[in-house]
Amino acid sequence: MSKSLKKIDPDVHFRVLNLLEDDPNMTQRKLAEKLGISLGGVNYCLKCLIDIGHIKAANFKKTPDKSVYFYLLTPQGVKEKVKLTASFLKRKMSEYHALKKEIIAVQSKAKRDYSDFRE
């Protein structure tokens, strides 16, 4: 495992791959906005993902603005996205079940407290 991969949050890693798969033309600024992280954070993440071979970046050949890139998932990136999707869903389902359990407990306590208050 690459050193740079250890520094990328798995949720951010998953979301970047997911967003770029849907829209390879997405700018770093738009990625930052959608992810809720800084532009510098997105730049760092993209560089790491390029270094480890999960995405490749290319300039649009016909545009005069050479800073415009599109990002494509590599076959390795697609495989990693599948793994990240499974772990993301497992983690989020676990969080959902814990939150649901907590909500039920709070609702139950609130009903008891309210009924005690009314008497």
C-alpha positions in Angstrom: 0.0 0.0 0.0 1.3 3.4 -1.0 2.3 5.9 1.7 0.0 8.6 0.2 -3.0 6.2 0.3 -2.7 6.0 4.1 -3.2 9.7 4.3 -6.5 9.9 2.4 -9.7 9.5 4.4 -11.5 6.4 3.1 -14.8 8.4 2.8 -13.1 11.2 0.8 -11.3 8.6 -1.3 -14.6 6.8 -2.1 -16.4 10.1 -2.8 -13.7 11.4 -5.1 -13.7 8.3 -7.2 -17.5 8.2 -7.2 -17.8 11.9 -8.3 -15.1 11.6 -11.0 -16.7 8.4 -12.3 -19.9 10.3 -12.8 -18.3 13.5 -14.1 -14.7 13.2 -15.3 -14.8 16.9 -16.3 -15.4 18.1 -12.8 -13.1 20.8 -11.7 -11.1 20.7 -8.5 -13.1 23.7 -7.3 -16.4 21.8 -7.9 -15.0 18.7 -6.2 -14.0 20.8 -3.2 -17.5 22.2 -3.0 -19.2 18.8 -3.3 -16.9 17.2 -0.7 -16.9 20.1 1.7 -13.1 20.3 1.9 -10.6 22.9 0.8 -9.3 23.3 -2.7 -5.8 22.4 -1.5 -7.2 19.3 0.1 -8.7 18.2 -3.2 -5.5 19.0 -5.0 -3.5 16.9 -2.5 -6.0 14.0 -2.8 -6.0 14.0 -6.6 -2.2 14.0 -6.6 -2.2 11.0 -4.2 -4.8 9.2 -6.3 -2.7 9.8 -9.5 0.5 8.6 -7.7 -1.1 5.3 -6.6 -2.7 4.8 -10.0 -6.4 5.1 -9.2 -7.0 8.0 -11.6 -5.2 9.6 -14.5 -5.4 13.3 -15.5 -5.3 14.7 -19.0 -5.6 18.1 -20.6 -8.4 18.8 -23.1 -6.4 19.1 -26.3 -8.5 21.7 -28.0 -9.0 24.2 -25.2 -6.8 27.2 -25.0 -6.9 27.0 -21.1 -4.3 24.3 -20.4 -5.3 24.2 -16.8 -8.6 22.4 -17.7 -8.2 18.7 -16.9 -10.5 15.7 -16.9 -9.9 12.8 -14.5 -10.5 9.2 -15.5 -10.6 6.2 -13.2 -8.0 3.6 -14.1 -8.9 -0.1 -14.0 -7.1 -0.3 -10.6 -9.2 2.8 -9.6 -12.4 1.0 -10.6 -11.4 -2.1 -8.5 -10.6 0.1 -5.5 -13.9 2.0 -5.9 -15.7 -1.4 -5.6 -13.9 -2.2 -2.4 -14.4 1.3 -1.0 -18.1 1.2 -1.9 -18.5 -2.0 0.1 -16.7 -0.7 3.2 -18.5 2.7 2.9 -21.9 1.0 2.9 -21.0 -1.3 5.7 -19.7 1.6 7.8 -22.7 3.8 7.0 -25.2 1.0 7.8 -23.5 0.4 11.1 -23.8 4.2 11.9 -27.4 4.2 10.8 -28.3 1.3 13.0 -26.5 2.8 16.0 -28.2 6.2 15.4 -31.6 4.5 15.0 -31.1 2.7 18.3 -30.1 5.9 20.0 -33.2 7.8 18.6 -35.5 5.1 19.8 -34.0 5.2 23.3 -34.2 9.0 23.4 -37.8 8.9 22.2 -38.7 6.3 24.8 -37.1 8.4 27.6 -38.8 11.5 26.4 -42.2 9.8 26.5 -41.6 8.6 30.0 -40.3 12.0 31.1 -43.3 13.7 29.5 -45.8 11.3 31.1 -44.2 11.8 34.5 -44.4 15.6 34.0 -48.1 15.5 33.1 -49.1 13.6 36.3 
